[in-house]
Amino acid sequence: MDPSQVQQAIDASQMHPVTAFVRSIIDFGPYTMFVVVSYAAVFIVSALLIFNAWSDERRQRRALAALEARGIRRRSDATRDAQQETYQS
Amino acid sequence: MTVQRNITMTKLSTIANPSFFIRLSDKLLPWIAAASAIFFCVGLYLCFAVEPDARHGETVRIMFVHVPMAWLAMFGYMMIAISSIGSLVFRHPLADVSAKVAAPIGAAFTFVALLTGALWGSPMWGTYWRWDGRLTSMLILLFLYLGLIALWHAIEDYSRAGKAAAILAIVGSVNIPIIHFSVHWWNTLHQKESAIQFKITEAGLQISSGLAAPYQVTLWMMLLAFTCMFIWLHMKGMRAEILRRRVETMTITRVSQAEQLKPAE
């Protein structure tokens, strides 16, 4: 759609200019719905996967920090510290 | 020979060490995210800038998301199958973590590949779904992914769950060549591969494409963008899973320490 057609559409329907601009970009004729739904599905699923990966790691880091704050340590960390103390003494 | 093999095994076990993996991914993740973002910016611009195809019209734009999703759905399953071999043969916990984390990501990509395929199929074939070779084998792939996720959640013990899931993953990997060759073996609605074609001739292996240059460039950009995103999600998921296992081990330690401190009755 060229700019003059967009302007005509705005004038005819009293459409908000932003809405008219978006419509001019995502106008794929009779296939608009198929294309838009495909990209929307990809976007939603990707966003959910990214958010889940990010929040899951954050949750585990907090849980680990809470346990370490209570003085609980992994066996491997405790062994490494004991070895370091032996070397130092 | 034995010394060389031992050195290789030591190097492999250093790389596959969970703490080393977390340090390495700390450095790699920002670069992978940046690469993915750049490929997405260029790819998405091209997706909407290319001219409509003569045969598929405006629906050709669906191809730029559908093909990467389908490719990564199979890539994800191959990753699980290879990790499962690593888990069963070398019994390495990081291989186990890799297989577990790749399943939900692969399932999501397979679901989107089926959905975008149906949305592309409706205007092109006149139907959203048909029980033909390619579509049915992709649906089986989704069920395999869901089966793996269910198996992981059904068995509480990590090593037992990992072993059972690894066997299922290796057996299920037979579906990958079926998906790939389904368009050659059976008469399907789905077109034969046109994005990348491999041909073995007298001159050797030849790689070609049935797509016009602008579509090829756009598809490769989106393929690289989604592949980087998949690797980022997988690495991030592996880090969370390693930390989850540490938290559980430490919680068990805490409980056992508390029981030892309890005065005897």
Interface residues (C-beta under 8 A of the other chain):
Chain A: I25 F28 G29 P30 Y31 T32 F34 V35 V37 S38 Y39 A41 V42 V45 S46 L48 L49 I50 A53 W54 D56 E57 R59 Q60 R61 A63 L64 L67 R70 I72 R73 R74 R75
Chain B: F48 G57 E58 T59 R61 I62 V65 H66 M69 I105 A108 F111 V112 L115 T116 L119 W120 S122 P123 M229 W232 L233 K236 G237 R239 A240 L243 R244 R246 V247 T249 M250 T251 T253 R254 Q257
